[in-house]
Amino acid sequence: MKWISNILIVIGAAALLFAGWSYFSHSKAQEQSLVEAKERLEQNQSTEANGSAMDFAASTGEAIGILQVPKLGKELPIVEGTDPDALMKGVGHLSESVFPGQGEQILLAGHRDTVFKRFAELEIGDTFIVQMPYGGHEYVIRDTEIVDADDTTVIRSMGEEVLVVSTCYPFDALGAAPERFVFYAYPAN
């Protein structure tokens, strides 16, 4: 019987080590992406011609901007793509959506237990600020919804500029979440 308890202790310790390493790797990758995003923003601000939203292009995995969440005091790197590697580095920008300033749906996604930790505190009227190499864009949350995890109807043409921010839901769930929490934020004019 003692060998069973020893095996369980070893399995528990291995699980804790894995969770700790995973958290550490995510944190380091996000810190590096934030440094890269800030460097990119500073580089473009120091040049006379920043370009425009319509000229902007990005490669998958590249740090392209910063998402600021004033209510939470957060500054998060935005990375092109929403694959697991991109989401490990920060907030993912769905490549099939447009960039801020291009007049259509901008979709950002992130993990609720890493970059979007504390997003349960956000409410209608709170803001997101997206800093891109060609300028900053402020958005006000006007609506939210909860959809099934496999519901792709959130990704659509909206006929106007809308920042859509999606994360797993419920916010305090352990493991894979069955739903997604979606924020709809519109330009603050």
Steps between C-alpha positions, in 0.01 A plus 500: 500500500784737574624476140161628376523810717859558382390474136217748565743742664735476200211555256379799702848651513544449124165669434600797717836528327334489158245768599776720641717459192205572271412818690866611499536435124181691420613793716843514338357474146251782575771721651715450189205577269422818695863614462483427124168684464633806685813503285289483185278786619801714597670427168200621301442804722856614440457499122315778321273276293323252726293363214129444529267228617435403138872440435557289812589131466629242748647151507368221721660500844622859469434748784298772324361728770383548856155457655454732797220434747486816716254365759732210578826689452608243241726538200498184289693407184294433188641221284393416146312169491285298738681166492635358829847649443361850443265477800794394718673828408205730572165613364440343160371698200286284271678528165172485309380818672619854426723732703384807696412788270394276210126540564388143570521228766830469689506175697737447792512183710686393811506254785291587807768371736796686345462826305129546571520430872253728687295570185193397701530847660436683170158659442305682233658847464857387577762557233770323303782695335682336212843644423620415150812617315281744303314644802272441798132405494261513795191278524211501748334174605134524398389138514603151611375150433576142595516244220587131471871427459448377144272788392672681212212739424686761706744529206311698238480816299345769718476792257688729738811499714453280807767361730391149601691353794440133580614274784403173664204494738417446782790713620569278802464162325782250532614332179331542164209743513172415325421859400653829386441847647495764226539879543380732224678836514438790261723797414485775763420806291 
